[in-house]
Amino acid sequence: MFQKFLAAFPKGSESIAVSDPDLLARNLADQTQGPVPEDLVAFWRHVGQGYFAEGEIFFFGESGRYRDSILDWNARDFWSEIYPVPRSRAP
């Protein structure tokens, strides 16, 4: 399903599986009060999270060795100064 992505951006040594992609998606949907794209859930399910292409790309997921979880990252207080809260549906 993600063969072309992985061919272009191979998994790094810190890429790991997401233990429960559906739970992570439900928690993220609760946090943002919006839907989580099915493609993202499928990516977590089939590929995982972490660094790809020697650190060029990082996909958030659960808490990892080097990065916060997507839930922790989205909860950072500086986001409200940059972007509207997702649940507000503001432009």
C-alpha positions as CSV (number, residue, x, y, z in Angstrom):
1,M,0.0,0.0,0.0
2,F,2.8,2.4,0.8
3,Q,5.5,0.8,-1.3
4,K,6.3,3.9,-3.4
5,F,6.6,6.0,-0.3
6,L,8.9,3.5,1.4
7,A,11.0,3.2,-1.8
8,A,11.5,7.0,-1.9
9,F,11.8,7.4,1.9
10,P,13.1,4.2,3.5
11,K,12.4,3.6,7.2
12,G,15.1,4.9,9.5
13,S,16.5,3.1,12.5
14,E,14.0,4.9,14.8
15,S,10.9,4.0,12.7
16,I,8.6,1.9,14.9
17,A,5.1,0.4,14.7
18,V,2.2,2.2,16.3
19,S,0.7,-0.2,18.9
20,D,-2.9,0.8,18.3
21,P,-3.5,3.1,15.3
22,D,-7.3,3.1,15.8
23,L,-7.0,4.2,19.5
24,L,-4.5,6.9,18.5
25,A,-6.9,8.1,15.8
26,R,-9.8,8.2,18.2
27,N,-7.8,10.1,20.8
28,L,-6.6,12.6,18.1
29,A,-10.2,13.0,16.9
30,D,-11.3,13.7,20.4
31,Q,-8.5,16.2,20.9
32,T,-9.2,18.1,17.7
33,Q,-12.9,17.5,17.6
34,G,-12.5,16.6,13.9
35,P,-11.9,13.5,11.8
36,V,-8.5,11.9,11.3
37,P,-7.8,11.0,7.7
38,E,-8.1,7.3,7.0
39,D,-4.9,7.5,5.0
40,L,-3.0,8.6,8.1
41,V,-4.5,5.8,10.1
42,A,-3.6,3.3,7.4
43,F,-0.1,4.7,7.3
44,W,0.3,4.2,11.1
45,R,-1.2,0.7,10.7
46,H,1.0,-0.5,7.8
47,V,4.2,1.6,8.1
48,G,4.4,3.1,11.6
49,Q,5.9,6.3,12.8
50,G,9.2,7.9,13.2
51,Y,12.0,9.0,10.9
52,F,12.3,8.2,7.3
53,A,14.9,8.9,4.6
54,E,17.8,9.4,7.0
55,G,15.8,11.9,9.0
56,E,14.3,13.9,6.2
57,I,10.8,13.2,7.3
58,F,9.2,12.5,10.6
59,F,5.7,11.0,11.1
60,F,4.2,11.6,14.5
61,G,2.4,8.9,16.3
62,E,2.7,7.7,19.8
63,S,5.4,8.9,22.2
64,G,8.8,7.8,20.9
65,R,12.4,7.8,22.0
66,Y,13.1,11.2,20.4
67,R,9.8,13.0,19.9
68,D,6.5,13.6,21.6
69,S,3.3,11.9,20.6
70,I,1.1,13.6,18.1
71,L,-1.3,14.3,20.9
72,D,1.4,16.0,23.1
73,W,2.7,18.0,20.1
74,N,-0.8,19.2,19.2
75,A,-1.4,20.3,22.8
76,R,1.6,22.7,22.8
77,D,0.5,26.2,23.8
78,F,2.2,28.0,21.0
79,W,-0.1,26.5,18.3
80,S,-3.0,28.7,19.3
81,E,-0.9,31.8,18.5
82,I,-0.1,30.4,15.0
83,Y,-3.2,28.5,13.9
84,P,-6.8,28.5,14.9
85,V,-7.9,25.6,17.1
86,P,-8.9,22.8,14.7
87,R,-12.4,22.4,16.3
88,S,-13.2,26.1,15.6
89,R,-13.2,25.4,11.8
90,A,-11.9,28.9,11.4
91,P,-10.0,29.7,8.1
